Each structure stands twice: as structure tokens, then as C-alpha cells.
């Protein structure tokens, strides 16, 4: 198809106008009590479903549309109270966050001569799928899987080790955040039981084992969640080439899109086999509400994170 001169000029005009309608927002996130940087906090504009993650020094920068100025910017980080501010058109923005008083950290310090060990969640033989950025790379992703208190261990349960698995394709050096979170009686993620763990992995790894501090984290009677978070930082960024189907007659090929590693391994399960959530801009939602990306999923099937645990008494 040959475009007319007028059409080419119109496209160029729209591209220039779009560029001018964008603004770079940059700044730093600090602890309001210590004035020290807060690493890997998430910044999300809920109304636009867009966001990013601050780096290890608390610095952030991302591009926003002109008409987003004045909208709510939500900042979240483990161990700190959520904060909401109006999005400002400026660089050098300093955002202070208040440490949370509800943060928990219960560890098992005693030792038993006859300790009982249980390995939880074998998924051998189940179909696997990649769990990447369900937001399409628009804002940081989180996945959570519920585990009940195990009566077979007696009156006390302690989590000793968590293994996280990665999808076999498109592996990349990356960092992610691991969280251990308590549960409500209705099996909804609640409060953190452990200081956040930033995990480094290489593209060669199919899994990583993370040992809990001391002899383990005490498991509440209501159970707990294992949570993994994508960090939208430049060292995790990967470029993917995709083909977009605009309509029946128009297909745009070789479109570059930014995604963030790692791609966690997910397993296909029947509804009711497990309780898993993903984090939307409006809070935790069950994975049943995620639209499955492949046509070979049946109506009663969902995808859940592939974790393995070690529990003791």
C-alpha cells in the first residue's frame, strides 16, 4: 500500500503530538523516620493501570500522559503503609513513606530432637505454563498461593524452605521479591510474616530454594500465602517482538514491547484444587478471574504458581 504525502504528514503530526503529550516523572522514595531510601517500592496509577518499581536506591522514573497529571499515584512497599498522592508534573520528586506498625516477624527458635518434616505441593505430571506480567508489562505483577495449617504436624507448624520454579522458555537474569503472608479466615492474603526477601537468579536456573531464618516461620492457624512479586526495574527489562491483530484485515508485525523477568512457572489445575490470587490495581483477585491466554484451557481449569514447601513441627 502506497501512502499519500498528506497521510504521511498526518501520521508524523500525530506522533509528534503524542510525544509532546508525554512527561517524564522522576524522584526518590524515602523512609520518613530515617530519611533513608526505600528499595523496590511499587508506584501505580490505578485509574490508568500503569506503574513502575523504584530501584535499589529508591529512585524511579517513568513516562506519563499529560492528562494523567493530578490523578492518584499509589505507592506500596512491604513493611510500609500505603501512600496516595496526586501525580505531579516534575522531576526530583521526594516521596516519604511511613513504616507499618502491623508488620509481623515470627520465627521458630527452638529445636526438637524428633522433628517431623513434610514436603508440600508436588505438581509432577501436571501441565505447566509461564506466569509473566499478567498486566502486559503495564504495572508490577504479584501472584499468591494459599497453604493451610497442617494438622499432621501437631499444634505447631513452621515453614522452613520455599522453592520457586521458573518457566523453561525465555529465562533471564533477574531479581524478584518473595513474601510470606498470613491469611484471613476467608483465605485472603493479609499481613507479612517475614521481612521481604529480594532473590537474585540467573537465566540458567530452573528453580531457586529460599531457606527461612532461624528454624522457620511460625504458621498461623488460618494458614498462609507464598507471594512472588515482579520488580519493574531496568535490570529485569526484556524486549519482546509481538504481532498485533488490530482487526480482521489489519495485522501489525514486529512490535517491540517491554516485559520484566522472571517468568515464573505455573501449573494447570482444576478450580477448587488450590486457592491462588493475583494483584490487580484494585487489590487481590482470584486467578479464576484471569482470562486464560490459550485456547486449550477448559472452563474448569486455572493456572496457579508452582511452589514447593518444607514444613516442620
Residue pairs with C-beta under 8 A, 6 or more apart in sequence:
3 11
21 65
21 66
21 67
22 63
22 64
22 65
22 66
23 63
23 64
23 65
23 66
23 69
23 89
24 61
24 62
24 63
24 91
25 61
25 62
25 63
25 64
25 87
25 88
25 89
25 90
25 91
25 93
26 59
26 60
26 61
26 62
26 91
26 92
26 93
27 59
27 60
27 61
27 90
27 91
27 92
27 93
27 94
27 95
28 37
28 54
28 57
28 58
28 59
28 60
28 93
28 94
28 95
29 37
29 38
29 41
29 43
29 54
29 58
29 60
29 75
29 77
29 95
29 96
29 97
30 36
30 37
30 38
30 58
30 94
30 95
30 96
30 97
31 37
31 38
31 80
31 96
31 97
31 99
32 96
32 97
32 98
33 98
33 99
37 57
37 58
37 59
38 54
38 58
38 77
38 80
38 97
39 54
39 55
39 56
39 57
39 58
39 198
40 53
40 54
40 55
40 56
40 77
40 177
40 196
40 198
40 231
40 233
41 53
41 54
41 58
41 60
41 75
41 76
41 77
41 80
41 97
42 51
42 52
42 53
42 54
42 75
42 76
42 77
42 139
42 140
42 229
42 232
43 51
43 52
43 53
43 54
43 60
43 62
43 73
43 74
43 75
44 50
44 51
44 73
44 74
44 76
44 139
44 140
44 281
45 51
45 64
45 68
45 71
45 72
45 73
45 74
45 87
46 72
46 74
46 281
46 282
47 68
47 71
47 72
48 65
48 68
48 71
49 135
49 138
49 139
49 281
50 62
50 64
50 68
50 138
50 139
51 62
51 138
51 139
51 140
51 232
52 60
52 61
52 62
52 139
52 140
52 232
53 60
53 140
53 230
53 231
53 232
53 233
54 60
54 233
55 233
55 234
56 233
61 91
64 87
68 87
69 87
69 88
69 89
70 86
70 87
71 86
71 87
72 84
72 85
72 86
72 87
73 84
73 85
73 86
73 87
74 82
74 83
74 84
75 82
75 83
75 84
75 85
75 95
75 97
76 82
76 83
77 97
78 177
78 179
78 192
78 195
78 196
79 99
79 100
79 103
79 192
79 195
79 196
80 97
80 98
80 99
80 100
81 97
81 98
81 99
81 100
83 95
83 97
83 98
85 95
102 191
103 191
103 192
104 182
104 191
104 192
104 193
105 193
105 194
105 195
106 193
106 217
106 218
107 212
107 213
107 214
107 215
107 216
107 217
107 218
108 156
108 158
108 214
108 215
108 216
108 217
108 218
108 312
109 214
109 215
110 215
111 215
112 313
115 312
115 313
116 152
116 153
116 154
116 312
116 313
117 160
117 310
117 311
117 312
118 150
118 152
118 153
118 310
118 311
118 312
119 308
119 309
119 310
120 147
120 150
120 308
120 309
120 310
120 311
121 147
121 307
121 308
121 309
122 308
123 267
123 306
123 308
126 267
126 268
126 269
127 267
127 268
128 167
128 168
128 265
128 266
128 267
128 268
128 306
129 167
129 265
129 266
129 267
129 268
129 293
129 294
129 303
130 167
130 169
130 170
130 263
130 264
130 265
130 266
131 143
131 167
131 263
131 264
131 265
131 266
131 303
131 305
132 141
132 167
132 259
132 263
132 264
133 141
133 230
133 259
133 260
134 141
134 278
134 290
135 141
136 257
137 257
137 258
137 259
137 260
139 232
139 281
140 229
140 230
140 231
140 232
140 260
141 229
141 230
141 278
141 279
142 227
142 228
142 229
142 230
142 278
142 279
143 227
143 228
143 264
143 266
143 276
143 277
143 278
143 279
143 287
143 305
144 181
144 189
144 225
144 226
144 227
144 276
144 277
144 278
144 279
144 284
144 305
145 225
145 226
145 274
145 275
145 276
145 304
145 305
145 307
146 183
146 187
146 223
146 224
146 225
146 274
146 275
146 276
147 219
147 223
147 224
147 225
147 226
147 309
148 223
149 157
149 219
149 220
149 221
149 222
149 223
150 157
150 219
150 311
153 311
153 312
153 313
154 313
156 218
156 313
157 218
157 219
157 311
157 312
157 313
158 212
158 215
158 216
158 217
158 218
158 219
158 311
158 312
158 313
159 180
159 212
159 216
159 217
159 219
159 224
159 309
159 310
159 311
160 211
160 212
160 215
160 216
160 310
160 311
160 312
161 209
161 210
161 211
161 212
161 309
161 310
162 178
162 180
162 209
162 210
162 212
162 226
162 307
162 308
162 309
163 207
163 208
163 209
163 210
163 307
163 308
163 309
164 176
164 178
164 199
164 207
164 208
164 210
164 228
164 264
164 306
164 307
165 206
165 207
165 264
165 265
165 306
165 307
165 308
166 201
166 205
166 206
166 207
166 208
166 262
166 263
166 264
166 265
167 263
167 264
167 265
167 266
168 206
168 265
169 263
170 238
170 261
170 263
171 203
171 204
171 205
171 261
171 262
171 263
172 203
172 236
172 238
172 261
172 262
173 200
173 201
173 202
173 203
173 235
173 261
174 200
174 201
174 231
174 235
174 236
174 260
174 261
174 262
175 198
175 199
175 200
175 201
175 231
175 233
175 235
175 236
176 198
176 199
176 201
176 228
176 229
176 230
176 231
176 236
176 262
177 196
177 197
177 198
177 199
177 228
177 229
177 231
178 196
178 197
178 199
178 210
178 226
178 227
178 228
178 229
179 192
179 194
179 196
179 197
179 225
179 226
179 227
179 228
179 229
180 192
180 193
180 194
180 212
180 217
180 224
180 225
180 226
180 227
181 189
181 190
181 191
181 192
181 193
181 224
181 225
181 226
181 227
182 189
182 190
182 191
182 192
182 193
182 220
182 222
182 224
182 225
183 189
183 190
183 220
183 222
183 223
183 224
183 225
184 190
184 222
185 222
187 222
187 223
187 275
188 277
188 284
189 225
189 227
189 277
189 284
193 217
193 218
193 220
193 224
194 212
194 213
194 217
197 210
199 208
199 210
201 208
201 262
215 312
216 312
219 311
225 277
226 305
226 307
226 309
228 264
228 305
230 236
230 260
230 262
231 260
232 260
233 260
236 260
236 261
236 262
237 258
237 259
237 260
237 261
238 258
238 259
238 260
238 261
239 256
239 257
239 258
239 259
240 256
240 257
240 258
240 259
241 254
241 255
241 256
241 257
242 255
242 257
243 251
243 252
243 253
243 254
243 255
244 251
244 252
244 255
245 251
246 252
264 305
264 306
265 305
265 306
266 303
266 304
266 305
266 306
267 303
267 304
267 305
267 306
268 297
268 301
268 302
268 303
269 301
269 302
269 303
269 304
270 300
270 301
270 302
271 288
271 300
271 301
271 302
273 304
274 304
275 286
276 286
276 287
276 302
276 304
276 305
277 284
277 285
277 286
277 287
278 284
278 285
278 287
278 290
279 285
287 302
287 303
287 304
288 302
290 302
290 303
292 301
292 302
292 303
297 303
